[in-house]
């Protein structure tokens, strides 16, 4: 998306608004993946370890390295605040 921005002549304000919207959209995508992966972990229960469950989710959804790192970090941070799943 940033390549597209560089080719377009936008006012600084329009560029700022577009970047904010893109950032919010990316955050929403990450949050959706985190919620879905946690639901998967809960459904799997004791069948697989948490790390393996997260790996399975990332593999099934074909997440790229950047997205998978963000999703994994947020899942682990949330699980640390919850009663133990394993």
C-alpha positions in Angstrom: 0.0 0.0 0.0 2.9 2.4 0.7 4.0 2.1 -2.9 0.6 3.3 -4.0 0.9 6.2 -1.6 4.2 7.2 -3.0 2.8 7.3 -6.6 -0.1 9.5 -5.6 0.0 13.2 -4.8 -1.9 13.6 -1.6 -2.1 16.5 0.8 -0.3 15.9 4.1 -3.7 15.7 5.8 -5.1 13.2 3.4 -2.0 11.1 3.6 -2.2 11.2 7.5 -5.8 10.2 7.4 -5.1 7.3 5.0 -2.3 6.0 7.1 -4.4 6.1 10.3 -7.2 4.2 8.6 -4.7 1.6 7.3 -3.2 1.2 10.7 -6.7 0.8 12.3 -7.6 -1.8 9.7 -4.4 -3.8 10.3 -5.0 -3.7 14.0 -8.6 -5.0 13.5 -7.2 -7.9 11.3 -4.7 -8.8 14.0 -7.4 -8.7 16.7 -9.6 -10.9 14.7 -6.8 -13.5 14.3 -6.0 -13.3 18.0 -9.6 -13.9 18.9 -10.0 -16.8 16.5 -6.8 -18.4 17.5 -7.8 -18.3 21.2 -11.1 -19.9 20.3 -9.2 -22.6 18.5 -7.0 -23.1 21.6 -10.0 -23.4 23.8 -11.7 -25.8 21.5 -8.5 -28.0 21.3 -8.2 -27.9 25.1 -5.6 -30.4 26.2 -5.3 -32.1 22.8 -2.3 -30.0 21.8 0.1 -27.6 23.6 -0.5 -23.9 23.3 2.5 -23.3 21.1 1.5 -26.1 18.7 -2.1 -24.8 18.6 -0.8 -21.3 17.6 1.5 -22.8 15.0 -1.5 -24.8 13.5 -3.6 -21.7 13.4 -0.9 -19.6 11.7 -0.3 -22.4 9.2 -4.0 -22.9 8.4 -4.5 -19.2 7.8 -1.2 -18.8 5.9 -0.1 -15.7 7.9 3.1 -14.0 6.8 6.0 -13.7 9.3 5.1 -10.2 10.4 1.5 -10.9 11.0 2.2 -14.3 12.7 4.7 -12.6 15.1 2.1 -9.9 16.0 -0.7 -12.5 16.5 1.6 -14.9 18.5 2.8 -12.1 20.8 -0.7 -10.9 21.6 -2.0 -14.4 22.2 0.8 -15.2 24.6 0.3 -11.9 26.4 -3.4 -12.6 26.8 -2.9 -16.1 27.9 -0.5 -14.9 30.6 -3.3 -12.9 32.1 -5.7 -15.8 32.1 -5.9 -19.0 34.1 -3.6 -21.6 32.7 -4.8 -23.4 29.6 -2.0 -26.0 30.1 
